[in-house]
Amino acid sequence: MKFRDVVIFSGQTFSVPQGIQRIDTRATHGWQVRYGGTKLFSDYSRDGSGAQQSLQRASAELARRIARLPAPTALQKRPSESKASQLPVGISGPIVRSRPGSVVRSCSLSVLLPRYGQTPRCGSVYIGTENTYTVERFHAALEKAVELRRAAEVVYEREATRAKRAAAKALVAVAAPPPRKAAAKKPAPKRSAVS
């Protein structure tokens, strides 16, 4: 998990995990969790003295949300407006290719398959040759391409969530309240021997 140093209005510096923002206005001082929605954890102080405790509460909330929510991803969900075809995101074509030594060209769809932490892989779904190409074959190939893309997105999101949760283990240490000093125990009174 990425951490950054944040200096608050009182001059104190905190190491803050990604997903938590500092809010300092005239009326509000606290830390805001921004992961699967927002939630503010107030300092309950005007001088910043409660900032450490509110950051611990915000970090604990962030860790809880990461543990139960899927990780947000940067995967594109809709085709960009500049895309010339009406094909779904990550799919392009039909691509017409001529193989060396062949007089008949073949058609296929190209599928961009995202992989978490790696460069995407480009797959191909065969439609047919110039002689066998039909609208039905195109729609069957498109269905297969959409399913390949969907399956790759599921794996990508699962891996992103797994990585986010593994990285969030660092939050547990940050979110844990500082250890309290144990109160000194008074020695038990000595009993006198009665004869």
C-alpha positions in Angstrom: 0.0 0.0 0.0 1.3 3.5 -0.9 1.8 6.0 1.9 2.5 9.7 1.7 3.5 12.3 4.2 0.8 14.8 5.0 1.4 18.0 7.0 -1.7 19.3 8.6 -2.6 22.9 9.7 -0.9 22.5 13.1 2.4 21.5 11.5 2.3 17.8 12.5 3.3 15.3 9.8 1.5 12.0 9.3 2.2 9.0 7.1 -1.2 8.5 5.4 -2.3 5.5 3.3 -3.7 5.9 -0.2 -7.5 6.1 0.2 -7.5 8.6 3.0 -7.5 12.4 2.5 -7.0 15.2 5.0 -9.9 17.7 5.4 -9.0 21.0 7.0 -11.5 23.9 6.8 -12.6 26.5 9.2 -15.3 24.2 10.6 -13.9 20.7 9.9 -10.7 19.0 10.8 -10.4 15.3 10.2 -9.5 12.4 7.8 -11.8 11.2 5.1 -11.9 7.6 3.9 -12.4 7.5 0.1 -12.9 3.8 -0.8 -16.3 2.4 -1.7 -17.8 5.7 -0.7 -16.7 8.4 1.8 -16.7 8.7 5.5 -15.2 11.5 7.7 -13.4 10.9 10.9 -13.3 14.1 12.9 -10.3 15.1 15.1 -12.8 16.5 17.7 -10.3 19.2 18.4 -9.5 22.7 17.0 -5.8 22.5 17.5 -5.1 19.2 15.7 -4.4 17.2 18.9 -7.0 14.6 17.9 -5.5 14.0 14.4 -3.5 10.9 15.4 -6.6 9.1 16.9 -8.8 10.1 14.0 -6.2 8.8 11.5 -6.2 5.5 13.4 -10.0 5.3 13.2 -9.9 6.2 9.5 -7.2 3.6 8.8 -9.2 0.9 10.6 -12.3 1.8 8.5 -10.2 1.7 5.3 -8.8 -1.7 6.2 -12.4 -3.0 6.9 -13.6 -1.7 3.5 -10.6 -3.2 1.6 -11.3 -6.5 3.3 -14.9 -6.7 2.1 -15.1 -4.6 -1.1 -13.5 -5.4 -4.5 -10.6 -3.2 -5.4 -11.3 -0.3 -7.8 -9.7 -0.8 -11.1 -8.8 1.4 -14.0 -10.4 -0.9 -16.5 -12.4 0.9 -19.2 -16.1 0.0 -19.0 -17.4 1.7 -22.1 -15.9 2.3 -25.5 -14.3 5.7 -26.0 -16.2 8.2 -28.1 -13.5 8.2 -30.7 -13.9 4.5 -31.4 -15.0 4.2 -35.0 -16.8 0.8 -34.6 -19.8 -0.1 -32.4 -17.9 -3.0 -30.9 -17.6 -3.4 -27.1 -14.6 -2.1 -25.2 -11.4 -4.1 -25.8 -12.6 -5.6 -29.0 -11.7 -4.4 -32.5 -12.1 -5.7 -36.0 -12.9 -7.4 -38.2 -9.3 -7.6 -39.1 -8.6 -9.0 -42.6 -5.3 -10.8 -43.1 -3.6 -12.4 -46.1 -1.4 -15.4 -45.2 1.7 -15.9 -47.2 1.1 -18.3 -50.1 -2.7 -18.1 -49.8 -5.0 -16.2 -52.2 -7.9 -16.2 -49.8 -7.9 -13.7 -46.9 -9.2 -14.5 -43.4 -11.1 -12.4 -40.9 -10.9 -12.3 -37.1 -11.6 -10.1 -34.2 -8.9 -8.8 -31.9 -9.5 -8.9 -28.1 -7.4 -7.0 -25.6 -7.1 -9.2 -22.5 -6.1 -7.2 -19.4 -3.7 -8.8 -16.9 -3.1 -7.3 -13.5 0.4 -6.2 -12.9 1.4 -7.2 -16.5 1.0 -5.8 -20.0 -2.3 -6.8 -21.6 -2.3 -9.8 -24.0 -3.9 -9.5 -27.4 -6.1 -12.4 -28.4 -7.7 -13.3 -31.7 -11.1 -14.9 -32.5 -11.4 -16.4 -35.9 -14.5 -15.5 -38.0 -13.9 -17.1 -41.4 -12.3 -16.5 -44.8 -13.6 -14.3 -47.5 -15.5 -17.4 -48.8 -17.0 -18.5 -45.5 -17.7 -15.1 -43.7 -21.3 -14.6 -42.7 -23.1 -12.3 -40.4 -24.0 -15.3 -38.2 -20.3 -16.3 -37.9 -19.4 -12.7 -37.1 -22.0 -12.6 -34.3 -20.8 -16.0 -32.9 -17.2 -14.7 -32.9 -18.2 -11.5 -31.3 -20.0 -13.4 -28.5 -16.9 -15.5 -27.9 -14.7 -12.3 -27.9 -17.0 -10.6 -25.4 -16.8 -13.7 -23.1 -13.0 -13.9 -23.4 -12.8 -10.2 -22.4 -15.3 -10.6 -19.5 -13.4 -13.7 -18.2 -10.1 -11.7 -18.3 -11.7 -8.8 -16.5 -12.9 -11.1 -13.7 -9.4 -12.5 -13.2 -7.9 -9.0 -13.4 -10.4 -7.7 -10.7 -9.8 -10.7 -8.5 -6.0 -10.3 -8.7 -6.3 -6.5 -8.1 -8.4 -7.2 -5.0 -6.0 -9.8 -3.7 -3.1 -7.5 -4.1 -4.9 -4.6 -2.5 -5.8 -6.7 0.5 -2.3 -8.0 0.9 -0.9 -4.5 0.8 -3.6 -3.4 3.3 -2.0 -5.6 6.0 0.3 -2.6 6.6 -2.8 -0.7 7.7 -3.5 -3.0 10.6 -0.3 -1.8 12.3 -1.2 1.9 11.6 -4.8 1.5 12.7 -3.9 -0.3 15.9 -4.2 2.1 18.9 -0.9 2.8 20.6 -0.2 0.5 23.5 -1.3 1.9 26.9 0.9 1.9 29.9 -0.3 -0.6 32.4 -1.2 0.9 35.7 1.3 0.0 38.4 -0.2 -2.6 40.7 -0.2 -1.9 44.4 1.4 -4.6 46.4 -1.0 -6.7 48.4 -0.9 -5.8 52.1 1.1 -8.2 54.2 -0.8 -10.3 56.7 0.6 -10.5 60.0 0.8 -13.9 61.7 -1.6 -14.2 64.5 -0.6 -16.6 67.3 
